[in-house]
Amino acid sequence: MTKKTITIILDLLLAGFIVLFLFLKPVFIGEPSGMKEDFFAPPGVSLTPEQQEYKSNLKSVKCVLKNESSQDYAYVMAYRLEYEKNGVWHTAIGEYRSNDPREILKGCLRGSSVELDLSMEPFGRYFRKGKYRILFNVDYDISVCEFEVN
């Protein structure tokens, strides 16, 4: 191969990576999260997805926050995403935190449920196949919403 051919190939590879990151914006997976299951969810509170499976280009996950406990809870529109890899949960790069004062602190009264539309855009535009979970703040605990991407 000539030097010019090698230069053209390298330029094409670089252009391919630029397209990948600018347009597809894949979800980047970081270190293992270290979150233990006993940190999760106040008793009687659950967070479930409307559907169990999503396509790789998902924009949001609709979940239902249900409070079947005997007390009221507050929640904050802030959450992060994890990806299961080889049986270990890893933190996805990015997080969602609302700047809208009307969304900073909300309530979920006992015996009620709240529908949430959780944006996935802070984490990327292309999700690899696998199992994911959203860690959502409810009071001082974390509720978990698990789903899969196929």
FIDODREN-403267 format. One line per 10 residues: number of its first residue (from 1); their letters; for each residue x, y, z of N, C-alpha, C. Coordinates in Angstrom, 3 decimals. Example, Ala and Ser with C-alpha at 12.3 -4.5 7.8 and 13.67 -1.06 7.14 Angstrom:
! FIDODREN-403267
1 = as = 13.190:-5.690:7.800:12.300:-4.500:7.800:13.200:-3.300:7.800  12.850:-2.250:7.080:13.670:-1.060:7.140:12.900:0.030:7.870 .
***
This chain:
! FIDODREN-403267
1 = mtkktitiil = 0.834:-1.185:0.000:0.000:0.000:0.000:0.875:1.243:0.000  0.382:2.215:-0.707:1.115:3.477:-0.744:0.735:4.336:0.457  1.531:5.337:0.693:1.273:6.263:1.802:-0.065:6.979:1.613  -0.388:7.305:0.360:-1.650:7.986:0.071:-2.837:7.077:0.371  -2.746:5.784:0.039:-3.816:4.825:0.307:-4.043:4.681:1.809  -2.954:4.584:2.558:-3.055:4.463:4.013:-3.706:5.716:4.601  -3.340:6.879:4.099:-3.926:8.135:4.569:-5.426:8.178:4.296  -5.838:7.730:3.124:-7.267:7.711:2.769:-8.025:6.752:3.691  -7.458:5.578:3.932:-8.102:4.603:4.817:-8.248:5.171:6.230  -7.192:5.784:6.741:-7.256:6.385:8.083:-8.275:7.514:8.138 .
11 = dlllagfivl = -8.350:8.323:7.087:-9.350:9.397:7.039:-10.766:8.831:7.048  -10.994:7.738:6.316:-12.314:7.108:6.289:-12.676:6.526:7.655  -11.707:5.906:8.308:-11.958:5.379:9.648:-12.291:6.498:10.633  -11.557:7.581:10.574:-11.820:8.724:11.436:-13.216:9.291:11.167  -13.578:9.407:9.900:-14.911:9.916:9.551:-15.994:8.981:10.082  -15.754:7.683:10.027:-16.713:6.717:10.553:-16.911:6.873:12.051  -15.826:7.068:12.784:-15.943:7.285:14.230:-16.664:8.581:14.543  -16.423:9.618:13.787:-17.113:10.892:14.001:-18.609:10.723:13.787  -19.002:10.030:12.725:-20.424:9.769:12.476:-21.015:8.955:13.621  -20.307:7.933:14.064:-20.786:7.091:15.157:-21.070:7.917:16.407 .
21 = flflkpvfig = -20.152:8.764:16.812:-20.308:9.496:18.067:-21.218:10.706:17.962  -21.253:11.369:16.833:-22.102:12.550:16.695:-23.557:12.199:16.425  -23.779:11.182:15.623:-25.145:10.891:15.207:-25.777:9.740:15.971  -25.041:8.673:16.185:-25.612:7.551:16.909:-25.533:7.761:18.417  -24.461:8.401:18.860:-24.219:8.667:20.278:-24.550:7.437:21.123  -23.692:6.397:21.061:-23.975:5.185:21.827:-23.866:5.434:23.328  -24.515:4.590:24.105:-24.451:4.671:25.552:-23.102:4.108:25.994  -22.370:4.882:26.775:-21.085:4.415:27.275:-21.257:3.849:28.674  -20.671:2.697:28.896:-20.791:2.008:30.171:-19.491:2.195:30.940  -19.625:2.597:32.206:-18.458:2.852:33.047:-18.137:1.680:33.951 .
31 = epsgmkedff = -17.699:2.004:35.141:-17.268:1.035:36.140:-18.461:0.322:36.779  -18.202:-0.836:37.426:-19.277:-1.473:38.193:-19.834:-0.496:39.220  -21.146:-0.516:39.403:-21.793:0.489:40.247:-21.612:0.232:41.733  -21.535:-1.016:42.139:-21.389:-1.330:43.554:-22.673:-1.172:44.352  -23.797:-0.904:43.666:-25.074:-0.741:44.377:-25.554:-2.100:44.877  -25.926:-2.161:46.131:-26.437:-3.389:46.737:-27.957:-3.367:46.716  -28.552:-4.528:46.558:-30.010:-4.625:46.467:-30.714:-4.101:47.720  -30.059:-4.178:48.895:-30.731:-3.743:50.119:-30.804:-2.223:50.261  -30.218:-1.481:49.321:-30.347:-0.026:49.327:-31.667:0.414:48.710  -32.363:-0.488:48.073:-33.448:-0.109:47.197:-34.810:-0.030:47.865 .
41 = appgvsltpe = -35.618:0.862:47.334:-37.059:1.010:47.517:-37.581:0.968:48.939  -38.269:2.018:49.300:-38.996:1.983:50.564:-40.050:0.873:50.495  -40.370:0.237:51.612:-41.385:-0.831:51.595:-42.715:-0.336:51.027  -43.278:-1.112:50.114:-44.570:-0.769:49.533:-44.500:0.157:48.342  -43.297:0.555:47.940:-43.129:1.450:46.795:-42.464:0.675:45.668  -43.030:0.778:44.471:-42.448:0.085:43.318:-42.404:1.014:42.109  -41.475:0.733:41.234:-41.328:1.477:39.984:-41.266:0.442:38.865  -42.296:0.402:38.017:-42.353:-0.616:36.968:-42.481:0.031:35.592  -41.819:-0.548:34.587:-41.927:0.004:33.230:-43.262:-0.368:32.599  -43.764:0.496:31.709:-44.997:0.178:30.974:-44.787:-1.021:30.071 .
51 = qqeyksnlks = -43.591:-1.147:29.530:-43.266:-2.306:28.705:-41.910:-2.844:29.153  -41.710:-4.142:28.967:-40.477:-4.787:29.421:-39.337:-4.686:28.409  -39.679:-4.546:27.117:-38.653:-4.528:26.078:-38.767:-3.276:25.225  -37.597:-2.751:24.832:-37.527:-1.556:24.002:-36.559:-1.788:22.852  -36.663:-0.944:21.842:-35.731:-0.972:20.707:-34.461:-0.215:21.095  -33.401:-0.390:20.318:-32.102:0.200:20.654:-32.067:1.725:20.544  -33.040:2.324:19.865:-33.044:3.778:19.709:-34.087:4.444:20.617  -34.282:3.913:21.815:-35.323:4.440:22.689:-35.011:5.861:23.152  -36.049:6.662:23.256:-35.906:8.058:23.685:-36.342:8.252:25.133  -37.285:7.416:25.597:-37.732:7.515:26.986:-38.305:6.173:27.435 .
61 = vkcvlkness = -38.390:6.022:28.742:-39.000:4.839:29.336:-40.144:5.333:30.205  -41.328:4.853:29.904:-42.491:5.219:30.709:-42.608:4.224:31.864  -42.676:4.778:33.086:-42.756:3.950:34.290:-43.916:4.406:35.155  -44.354:3.516:36.020:-45.380:3.842:36.999:-44.766:3.702:38.389  -44.789:4.813:39.127:-44.345:4.818:40.515:-45.587:4.568:41.370  -45.608:3.434:42.058:-46.794:3.038:42.818:-46.459:3.006:44.309  -47.316:3.658:45.099:-47.121:3.714:46.541:-48.252:2.946:47.230  -47.948:1.730:47.633:-48.924:0.909:48.344:-48.601:0.846:49.831  -47.800:1.787:50.307:-47.422:1.813:51.719:-48.435:2.613:52.528  -48.171:2.746:53.806:-49.075:3.486:54.683:-48.625:4.934:54.896 .
71 = qdyayvmayr = -47.634:5.377:54.129:-47.190:6.765:54.263:-46.963:7.416:52.917  -46.912:8.741:52.911:-46.649:9.507:51.701:-45.140:9.586:51.474  -44.740:9.656:50.199:-43.323:9.780:49.864:-43.125:10.933:48.898  -41.944:11.515:48.975:-41.543:12.543:48.014:-40.532:11.917:47.057  -40.507:12.411:45.849:-39.487:11.956:44.901:-38.901:13.157:44.176  -37.719:12.972:43.671:-36.980:14.011:42.963:-36.801:13.550:41.528  -36.987:14.455:40.569:-36.781:14.088:39.161:-35.282:14.052:38.858  -34.654:13.039:39.396:-33.230:12.790:39.174:-33.049:11.277:39.154  -32.292:10.791:38.184:-32.083:9.352:38.096:-30.838:9.057:37.285  -30.377:7.833:37.409:-29.248:7.372:36.600:-29.575:6.006:36.025 .
81 = leyekngvwh = -28.730:5.554:35.151:-28.978:4.330:34.401:-27.821:3.365:34.611  -28.153:2.071:34.714:-27.131:1.037:34.811:-27.400:-0.038:33.764  -26.329:-0.727:33.372:-26.369:-1.783:32.362:-25.757:-3.039:32.972  -26.431:-4.182:32.784:-25.899:-5.434:33.317:-24.940:-6.066:32.318  -23.733:-6.318:32.770:-22.712:-6.935:31.917:-22.074:-8.078:32.706  -22.222:-9.292:32.195:-21.681:-10.489:32.844:-22.156:-10.633:34.292  -23.436:-10.321:34.534:-24.009:-10.479:35.862:-23.683:-9.360:36.845  -22.963:-8.334:36.393:-22.583:-7.210:37.257:-23.179:-5.929:36.679  -23.782:-5.099:37.539:-24.369:-3.835:37.085:-23.278:-2.785:36.960  -23.254:-2.100:35.796:-22.295:-1.028:35.525:-23.050:0.279:35.316 .
91 = taigeyrsnd = -22.479:1.365:35.783:-23.090:2.675:35.635:-22.932:3.169:34.205  -24.024:3.637:33.605:-23.955:4.273:32.279:-23.464:5.705:32.483  -22.707:6.208:31.534:-22.183:7.564:31.636:-23.328:8.539:31.391  -23.564:9.427:32.334:-24.633:10.414:32.231:-25.626:10.258:33.370  -26.443:11.254:33.550:-27.526:11.199:34.530:-28.560:12.245:34.149  -29.744:12.102:34.716:-30.793:13.084:34.466:-31.103:13.787:35.774  -31.114:15.105:35.718:-31.480:15.935:36.862:-32.250:17.121:36.316  -33.504:17.233:36.713:-34.348:18.307:36.198:-33.930:19.654:36.779  -33.971:20.678:35.936:-33.721:22.051:36.376:-35.024:22.823:36.543  -36.126:22.182:36.220:-37.435:22.816:36.316:-37.881:22.797:37.779 .
101 = preilkgclr = -38.078:23.962:38.402:-38.467:23.993:39.814:-39.752:23.228:40.118  -40.633:23.101:39.132:-41.879:22.353:39.353:-41.636:20.853:39.423  -40.470:20.390:38.957:-40.177:18.960:38.945:-39.147:18.551:39.992  -38.611:19.491:40.718:-37.531:19.156:41.642:-38.032:18.231:42.751  -39.119:18.565:43.386:-39.633:17.730:44.460:-41.134:17.525:44.238  -41.531:16.268:44.144:-42.946:15.937:43.942:-43.350:14.899:44.967  -44.635:14.645:45.041:-45.119:13.690:46.022:-45.856:12.528:45.399  -45.792:11.409:46.087:-46.563:10.225:45.720:-47.293:9.791:46.994  -48.579:10.132:47.047:-49.376:9.877:48.244:-49.636:8.387:48.420  -49.816:7.984:49.662:-50.111:6.564:49.949:-51.359:6.134:49.184 .
111 = gssveldlsm = -51.290:4.933:48.629:-52.420:4.401:47.876:-52.562:4.965:46.476  -51.584:5.713:45.998:-51.693:6.304:44.661:-50.536:5.852:43.776  -50.636:6.219:42.512:-49.550:5.951:41.576:-49.352:7.163:40.682  -48.147:7.291:40.166:-47.769:8.416:39.319:-47.110:7.863:38.059  -47.550:8.347:36.885:-46.912:7.938:35.632:-45.751:8.874:35.351  -44.603:8.290:35.029:-43.387:9.054:34.759:-42.891:8.737:33.356  -42.465:9.739:32.637:-41.859:9.572:31.323:-40.391:9.959:31.481  -39.526:8.949:31.652:-38.129:9.185:31.975:-37.282:9.234:30.701  -36.731:10.392:30.425:-35.932:10.591:29.216:-34.638:9.784:29.280  -34.297:9.153:28.173:-33.047:8.419:28.064:-31.996:9.202:27.272 .
121 = epfgryfrkg = -32.370:10.371:26.793:-31.457:11.160:25.961:-30.160:11.567:26.648  -30.125:11.813:27.977:-28.839:12.148:28.604:-27.827:11.002:28.552  -28.291:9.789:28.281:-27.415:8.626:28.301:-26.935:8.216:26.915  -27.565:8.723:25.869:-27.165:8.377:24.513:-28.371:8.154:23.617  -28.089:7.898:22.354:-29.162:7.679:21.376:-29.247:6.230:20.931  -28.200:5.461:21.141:-28.200:4.064:20.707:-27.867:3.182:21.907  -28.788:2.276:22.246:-28.599:1.400:23.387:-28.272:0.002:22.903  -27.179:-0.563:23.396:-26.831:-1.940:23.015:-27.832:-2.902:23.643  -27.946:-4.072:23.047:-28.871:-5.081:23.571:-28.447:-5.472:24.976  -29.446:-5.719:25.811:-29.140:-6.172:27.159:-30.140:-5.677:28.177 .
131 = kyrilfnvdy = -29.806:-5.886:29.430:-30.672:-5.544:30.546:-30.202:-4.233:31.178  -31.163:-3.326:31.422:-30.886:-2.024:32.019:-31.755:-1.834:33.250  -31.332:-0.914:34.112:-32.177:-0.497:35.226:-31.979:0.992:35.484  -33.094:1.639:35.805:-33.083:3.051:36.166:-33.121:3.120:37.687  -32.221:3.905:38.266:-32.200:4.125:39.709:-32.827:5.484:39.955  -33.991:5.479:40.589:-34.822:6.669:40.746:-34.957:7.006:42.232  -34.719:8.266:42.591:-34.746:8.685:43.997:-36.166:8.851:44.526  -36.490:8.072:45.558:-37.763:8.216:46.272:-37.411:8.391:47.744  -37.758:9.543:48.292:-37.334:9.946:49.634:-35.818:9.785:49.712  -35.319:9.051:50.682:-33.867:8.860:50.779:-33.464:7.474:50.298 .
141 = disvcefevn = -34.350:6.816:49.598:-34.087:5.486:49.071:-34.089:5.531:47.549  -33.901:4.369:46.942:-33.857:4.281:45.485:-34.843:3.220:45.023  -35.731:3.598:44.106:-36.602:2.626:43.457:-35.967:2.261:42.119  -36.163:1.029:41.708:-35.499:0.514:40.510:-36.535:0.096:39.473  -36.286:0.498:38.231:-37.137:0.125:37.102:-36.262:-0.629:36.106  -36.495:-1.940:35.947:-35.683:-2.752:35.042:-36.394:-2.985:33.726  -35.615:-2.980:32.630:-36.144:-3.239:31.291:-35.033:-3.790:30.414  -35.420:-4.293:29.245:-34.439:-4.839:28.302:-34.503:-4.118:26.971  -33.367:-4.094:26.299:-33.269:-3.553:24.947:-32.932:-4.721:24.026  -33.747:-4.872:22.977:-33.524:-5.963:22.006:-33.276:-5.415:20.628 .
***
